[in-house]
Amino acid sequence: NPVGFAEKYDWTRTENRAFGNAFINWQILDALSFRTDYGIDLNVIGNRRFNENWGYEGRINNPNSMSETSATIQIQTWKNTLTYDKVFNEKHQLNVLLGSEFIGSQASGHSSSAENFPDQISNLRYLSNGTSNERVDGWGENWALFSIFGRIAYKFNEKYLAEFVLRRDGSSRFGSNNPYGVFPAASLGWRIDNESFLEDNKLVSHLKLRLSAGQLGNQEIGNYSFASVISSGTYYPFGTNVASGYSLQKHGNENLKWESQTQYDAGIDLGLLKNKIFIYLDYYHKITNDMLVQAPLPPSSGSAEASFFNAGKIQNKGIE
């Protein structure tokens, strides 16, 4: 009975969100500048539901029930960069960047429920009017990522390009044993179309060779994977009585560390007939080390979620 379900379930969801960004630019010298950026994303979510008892002899939603949940999620970012950009003798261009970035998330919420409301009229649909199975739960979780990074880029006469990047990332998701990972990257480029032997070429309008190698880190394993988590809501029999208690919900691993992805690329960019035709050709070789995976557990170990650990290696390569 779709009509009945639509009319007998009083369900309201609200979501209020605010986000914004502010920055300051400071030109310290002609070639030296500083920039700081701050951003925030705040989300407040509410959910309220009353399941009315109805149907033949009150067989649907028996007993009636009500639940309310709310959650507040706040994400903050703060990034700072110091940039030096200078051209020497009209041919040498040097760009140096130093920076730091912080990303932090705080989330919390609660849920409440009750059953057996003697009167179901809308004016009396409050949790305090439920007469049985009253329950209140709360939760909270935080995570943070802090990075420092640097980049040096050099260009000579708009022909030869070189760049080196180094970053150090620290994540709260790995606990205190291995929170940090260091990831370098480097690249070389050659703008062949700017060489004298191609200046008057009417067919080739753009030609660039590229070589690069670098590493990236992966921390996407959820929060608190380094820790074993114990939660309430478990019931144990003691003779003829039932007592509430705690149980292991997830196995932790304090030795977790960053998964790393190392990639090598060689490519060519070719533009023909004033770039009316453009071709990109790349060869890549990607290796993933210390993969973050969950260990399978036998059923006899219980219902707790398996822990993450670093294992395995994947290699991908091809032409695009």
N, C-alpha and C positions, 0 to 999 in steps of 0.2 A: 504494500500500500504506500506508494510514494507520497501521496498527499498527506496521509497520516504521519509519516515520518517527518515531512517538512513542517507540519503544524505542531507536533508534539515535542520537538527538540528545540529548546531555546538556547541558541548557540551564538555567541558574539566574540569576535576577535578584533583587537585594536592594535595598531602599530604606529608609533610616533618616532620619526627619525629626523635627526639634525646632523649636518656635517658641514665642514668649512675648512678653509685653508688660509694661512697668512704667511707672508714672507717679507724679508728685508734684504735689500741689495746694497752693498757698500763698495764703492769704487775707491779702493785705498790708494792706488797709484794708477797710472795709465795702463800698465800691463798686469796689475794685480787687483783682484776683486774677491769679495766675500759674500756668500749668500746663505741665509738660514731660512728654512721652511718648517712650518708647524701645521699639522692637520689633525682633525678629530672627526670621528664618526660615532655618533651615539644613537643607539636603537633601544627603544622601550616597547616591549611586546606584552600584551595582556590577552588572556583567553578565559571565557566564562561559559559554562555549559550546564543546563538543567535537563535531565532526562525524565520526562513526565511519564508516570504510570498510566497506561491506557490499554485499549483493546478488550476483547471478550474476557470477562471476569478478571480484568486487570493483569492479563498474562504477559503483556509487553512492558519491559522496564520495571520488573517487580523484584526488589523494591525500587522506588524512584531514587534518583541520586543527583548530586550536584558536585561540580569541580571548578576550581579557579586556579589559574597558573599565571605567573608573571616572570619576566626575564628582562634584565638590563645588560646590554653588551656595549662596551666602549673600546674603541681602537684608536690609539694615538700614534702619530708618526712625527719624528723630528729629524731633519737632515741638515747637515752643515757642510759646505764646500768652500775651499780656498783655491782659486784658479789663477795661474800665471800664464799669460798668452803674449808672446813677443815674436816679432819678425826681425831678423838680423840680416843686414846687407841685401835686403829685398829678395833673398832666396831661401834663407833658413828660417823656418817657423817652428817654434817650440811651444808646446802646451803642456803644462804640469798641473795636475789636480790632486788635492788631498781632501779627504772627507770622512765623515762619520754619519751613521744612520741608526736610529732607534725606532723599533716598532714594538708596541706593547698592547696587549689585549687583556681586559678584565671583564669577566662575565659572572653574573650571579642570578639566582632565581628561587622561587618557591612554588609549591603546589599544595592545595588544600582540597579535601573532599569529605563528603558526608552522605549518608543514606537515610531513608525512611523519614520523609517530610510529611507530617500529618495533613498539611494544607498545601495544595499545589498552585494556588493563585499567584500571579506574577508579583504582587506586592509583598509576598512572604517568602520569596525565593532568596534566602540568605543562608549561608553555611551554618550559622548559629542555630537555625531551626531544625537541622538534621538531628535525629535522635539515636543514630547508631553508626558504627564504623567511621567515626571521625578520625581523620588522619591529616598530618601536616608534615611536609618534607621540604628540605632546602638544599641548595647546591651552589657551588662556586668553582671557577677555574680561571687561572691566569697563565699567560705565556708571554715571552719576550724574546726579541732578536736584536742583537747589537753588532754593528759592523763598522770596521774602519777599512778604508781603501785608498789606493793611490793609482794614478795613471800618468804615464809619460808618453807623449805623442810628438813625433818629429816628422817634418816634411821638408824636402829639399827641391826647390825650383818647380813645384807642382808636378814632380815626376816620381820621386822616391819617397815612400811612406813607411814609417815604423812606429809600433805602439807596444807598450808593455803595461800590464795591469796586474795589481796584486791586492787581494782583499783577505781580511780575517774576519770570520763570522762566528759569533757566539750565540748559542740557542739554549733556552731553558729546558727544551725538550730532551736534552741528553744528560741532565743531572750534573753533578760536580766532577765526575771522573774525566769525561771527554766532551766538554761543552764547546770547544773551539775547533775550527777547521780553517786551513790556509789554502787559498785557491789562486794560482797564477794564470796568466794568459798573455800571449804575445802574437803579433801579426806583422806581416810585411806586405807591401803593395808596390806595384810598378805601373805607372800610367804611361804605357808605351805610345799612346796617341799623342803625347806631348813631346816625343822625341822628334828631332829635326827630320829624320828620314820618313816620317809619316805626316808632316805638317800639311803638305799639299795633296794628300791622298783623298780623292773624292768618294771612294767606296767606304773606307773605314773612318768613322767619325768618333768612335770611342773604343779604346782597347786597354784593359787593365788586367794584370795578373795578381792573384791574391794567395797568400799562404798564412795559415793561422794554426795555433795550438793553444788549448786552454782547458781549465778545469772549472766545474760547477759543483756545488754541494746540494744535497737533498736532505731536508729535515721533516718531511711530511709523514709523520707517524702518529699524530695526535699528541695530546698533552699527557704528561706523567707516565710515559711508557717506560721510563727508567725505574719506576717505583712499583712495588706491589700494592694493590689497592684493596682495602677492606671496606665493606659496606654493610649497613644495617638492612633490616627487612627480611631476615632469615628466621625461620621458626624451628625449634628443636623440641622433640617429645621428651618429657621427664615423667616416666610412669604414666599416669592418666592426665597429666597436665602438659600444656604447650607453652613454651617460653620463647620470647623473642631474643634474637642475638645478632651476631655479626658473622660474615663469611668472606672468604677470599674471592674477589671478583675478577682480578687480573694479576697475572704474574709479571714481575718487573725484571729489568736487567740494567744494573748500574754501569755496565761496561759498554753500553751503546755508544756509537760514534757516528760521525757524518758519513753518509753515502757519497761517493765522488763519481763524477762523470767526466772523463777525459776525451776530448774530441780533437781530431786533426782534420784540417780542411785544405784543399787546393782548388782554386777556381779561376775562371776567366769570365770577364764581362766584355761583350762585343756588341758595339753599335754600328749599324750600317746605314748609309744614305741619310746622313744627318739624324741618326737615331730613330728613323722611321721603323727600322727593324732592330730589335734588341734581343740578345741571346745571353742567358746565364747558364753556365755549365760548372758543376761542382762535384768533386769527389770528397767523400767524408769517411772517416773511420772513428767510431765512437766506442769507448770501453767504459762500462759501469762496474766499479769495484765496491766491495763492502756493502752489498745490497742490503737494504732494510727489509727483512721478511719476518713473518711470524712462524715460530716452530710448531709443527703439528703435535698434538698431545693425545695420548690414548684415552678412551672414554673412562677408564678406571681412575684417571687422575682427578675427576670431578668436573664441575661445570665452569670453572674459572677460565677466563680468556687467556690464550697462549701469549707468551712474551715475545717481543721483537728481539732479533739479534742480527749481527752483520755476517752475511754469508753469501756466497755466489758471485758470479761474474758474467756479464753479458757483453757480447761484441756485436756491433752493427756496422756495416759498411756498404757503400753503394755510390751510385752516380745519380745526380739530379740535374 
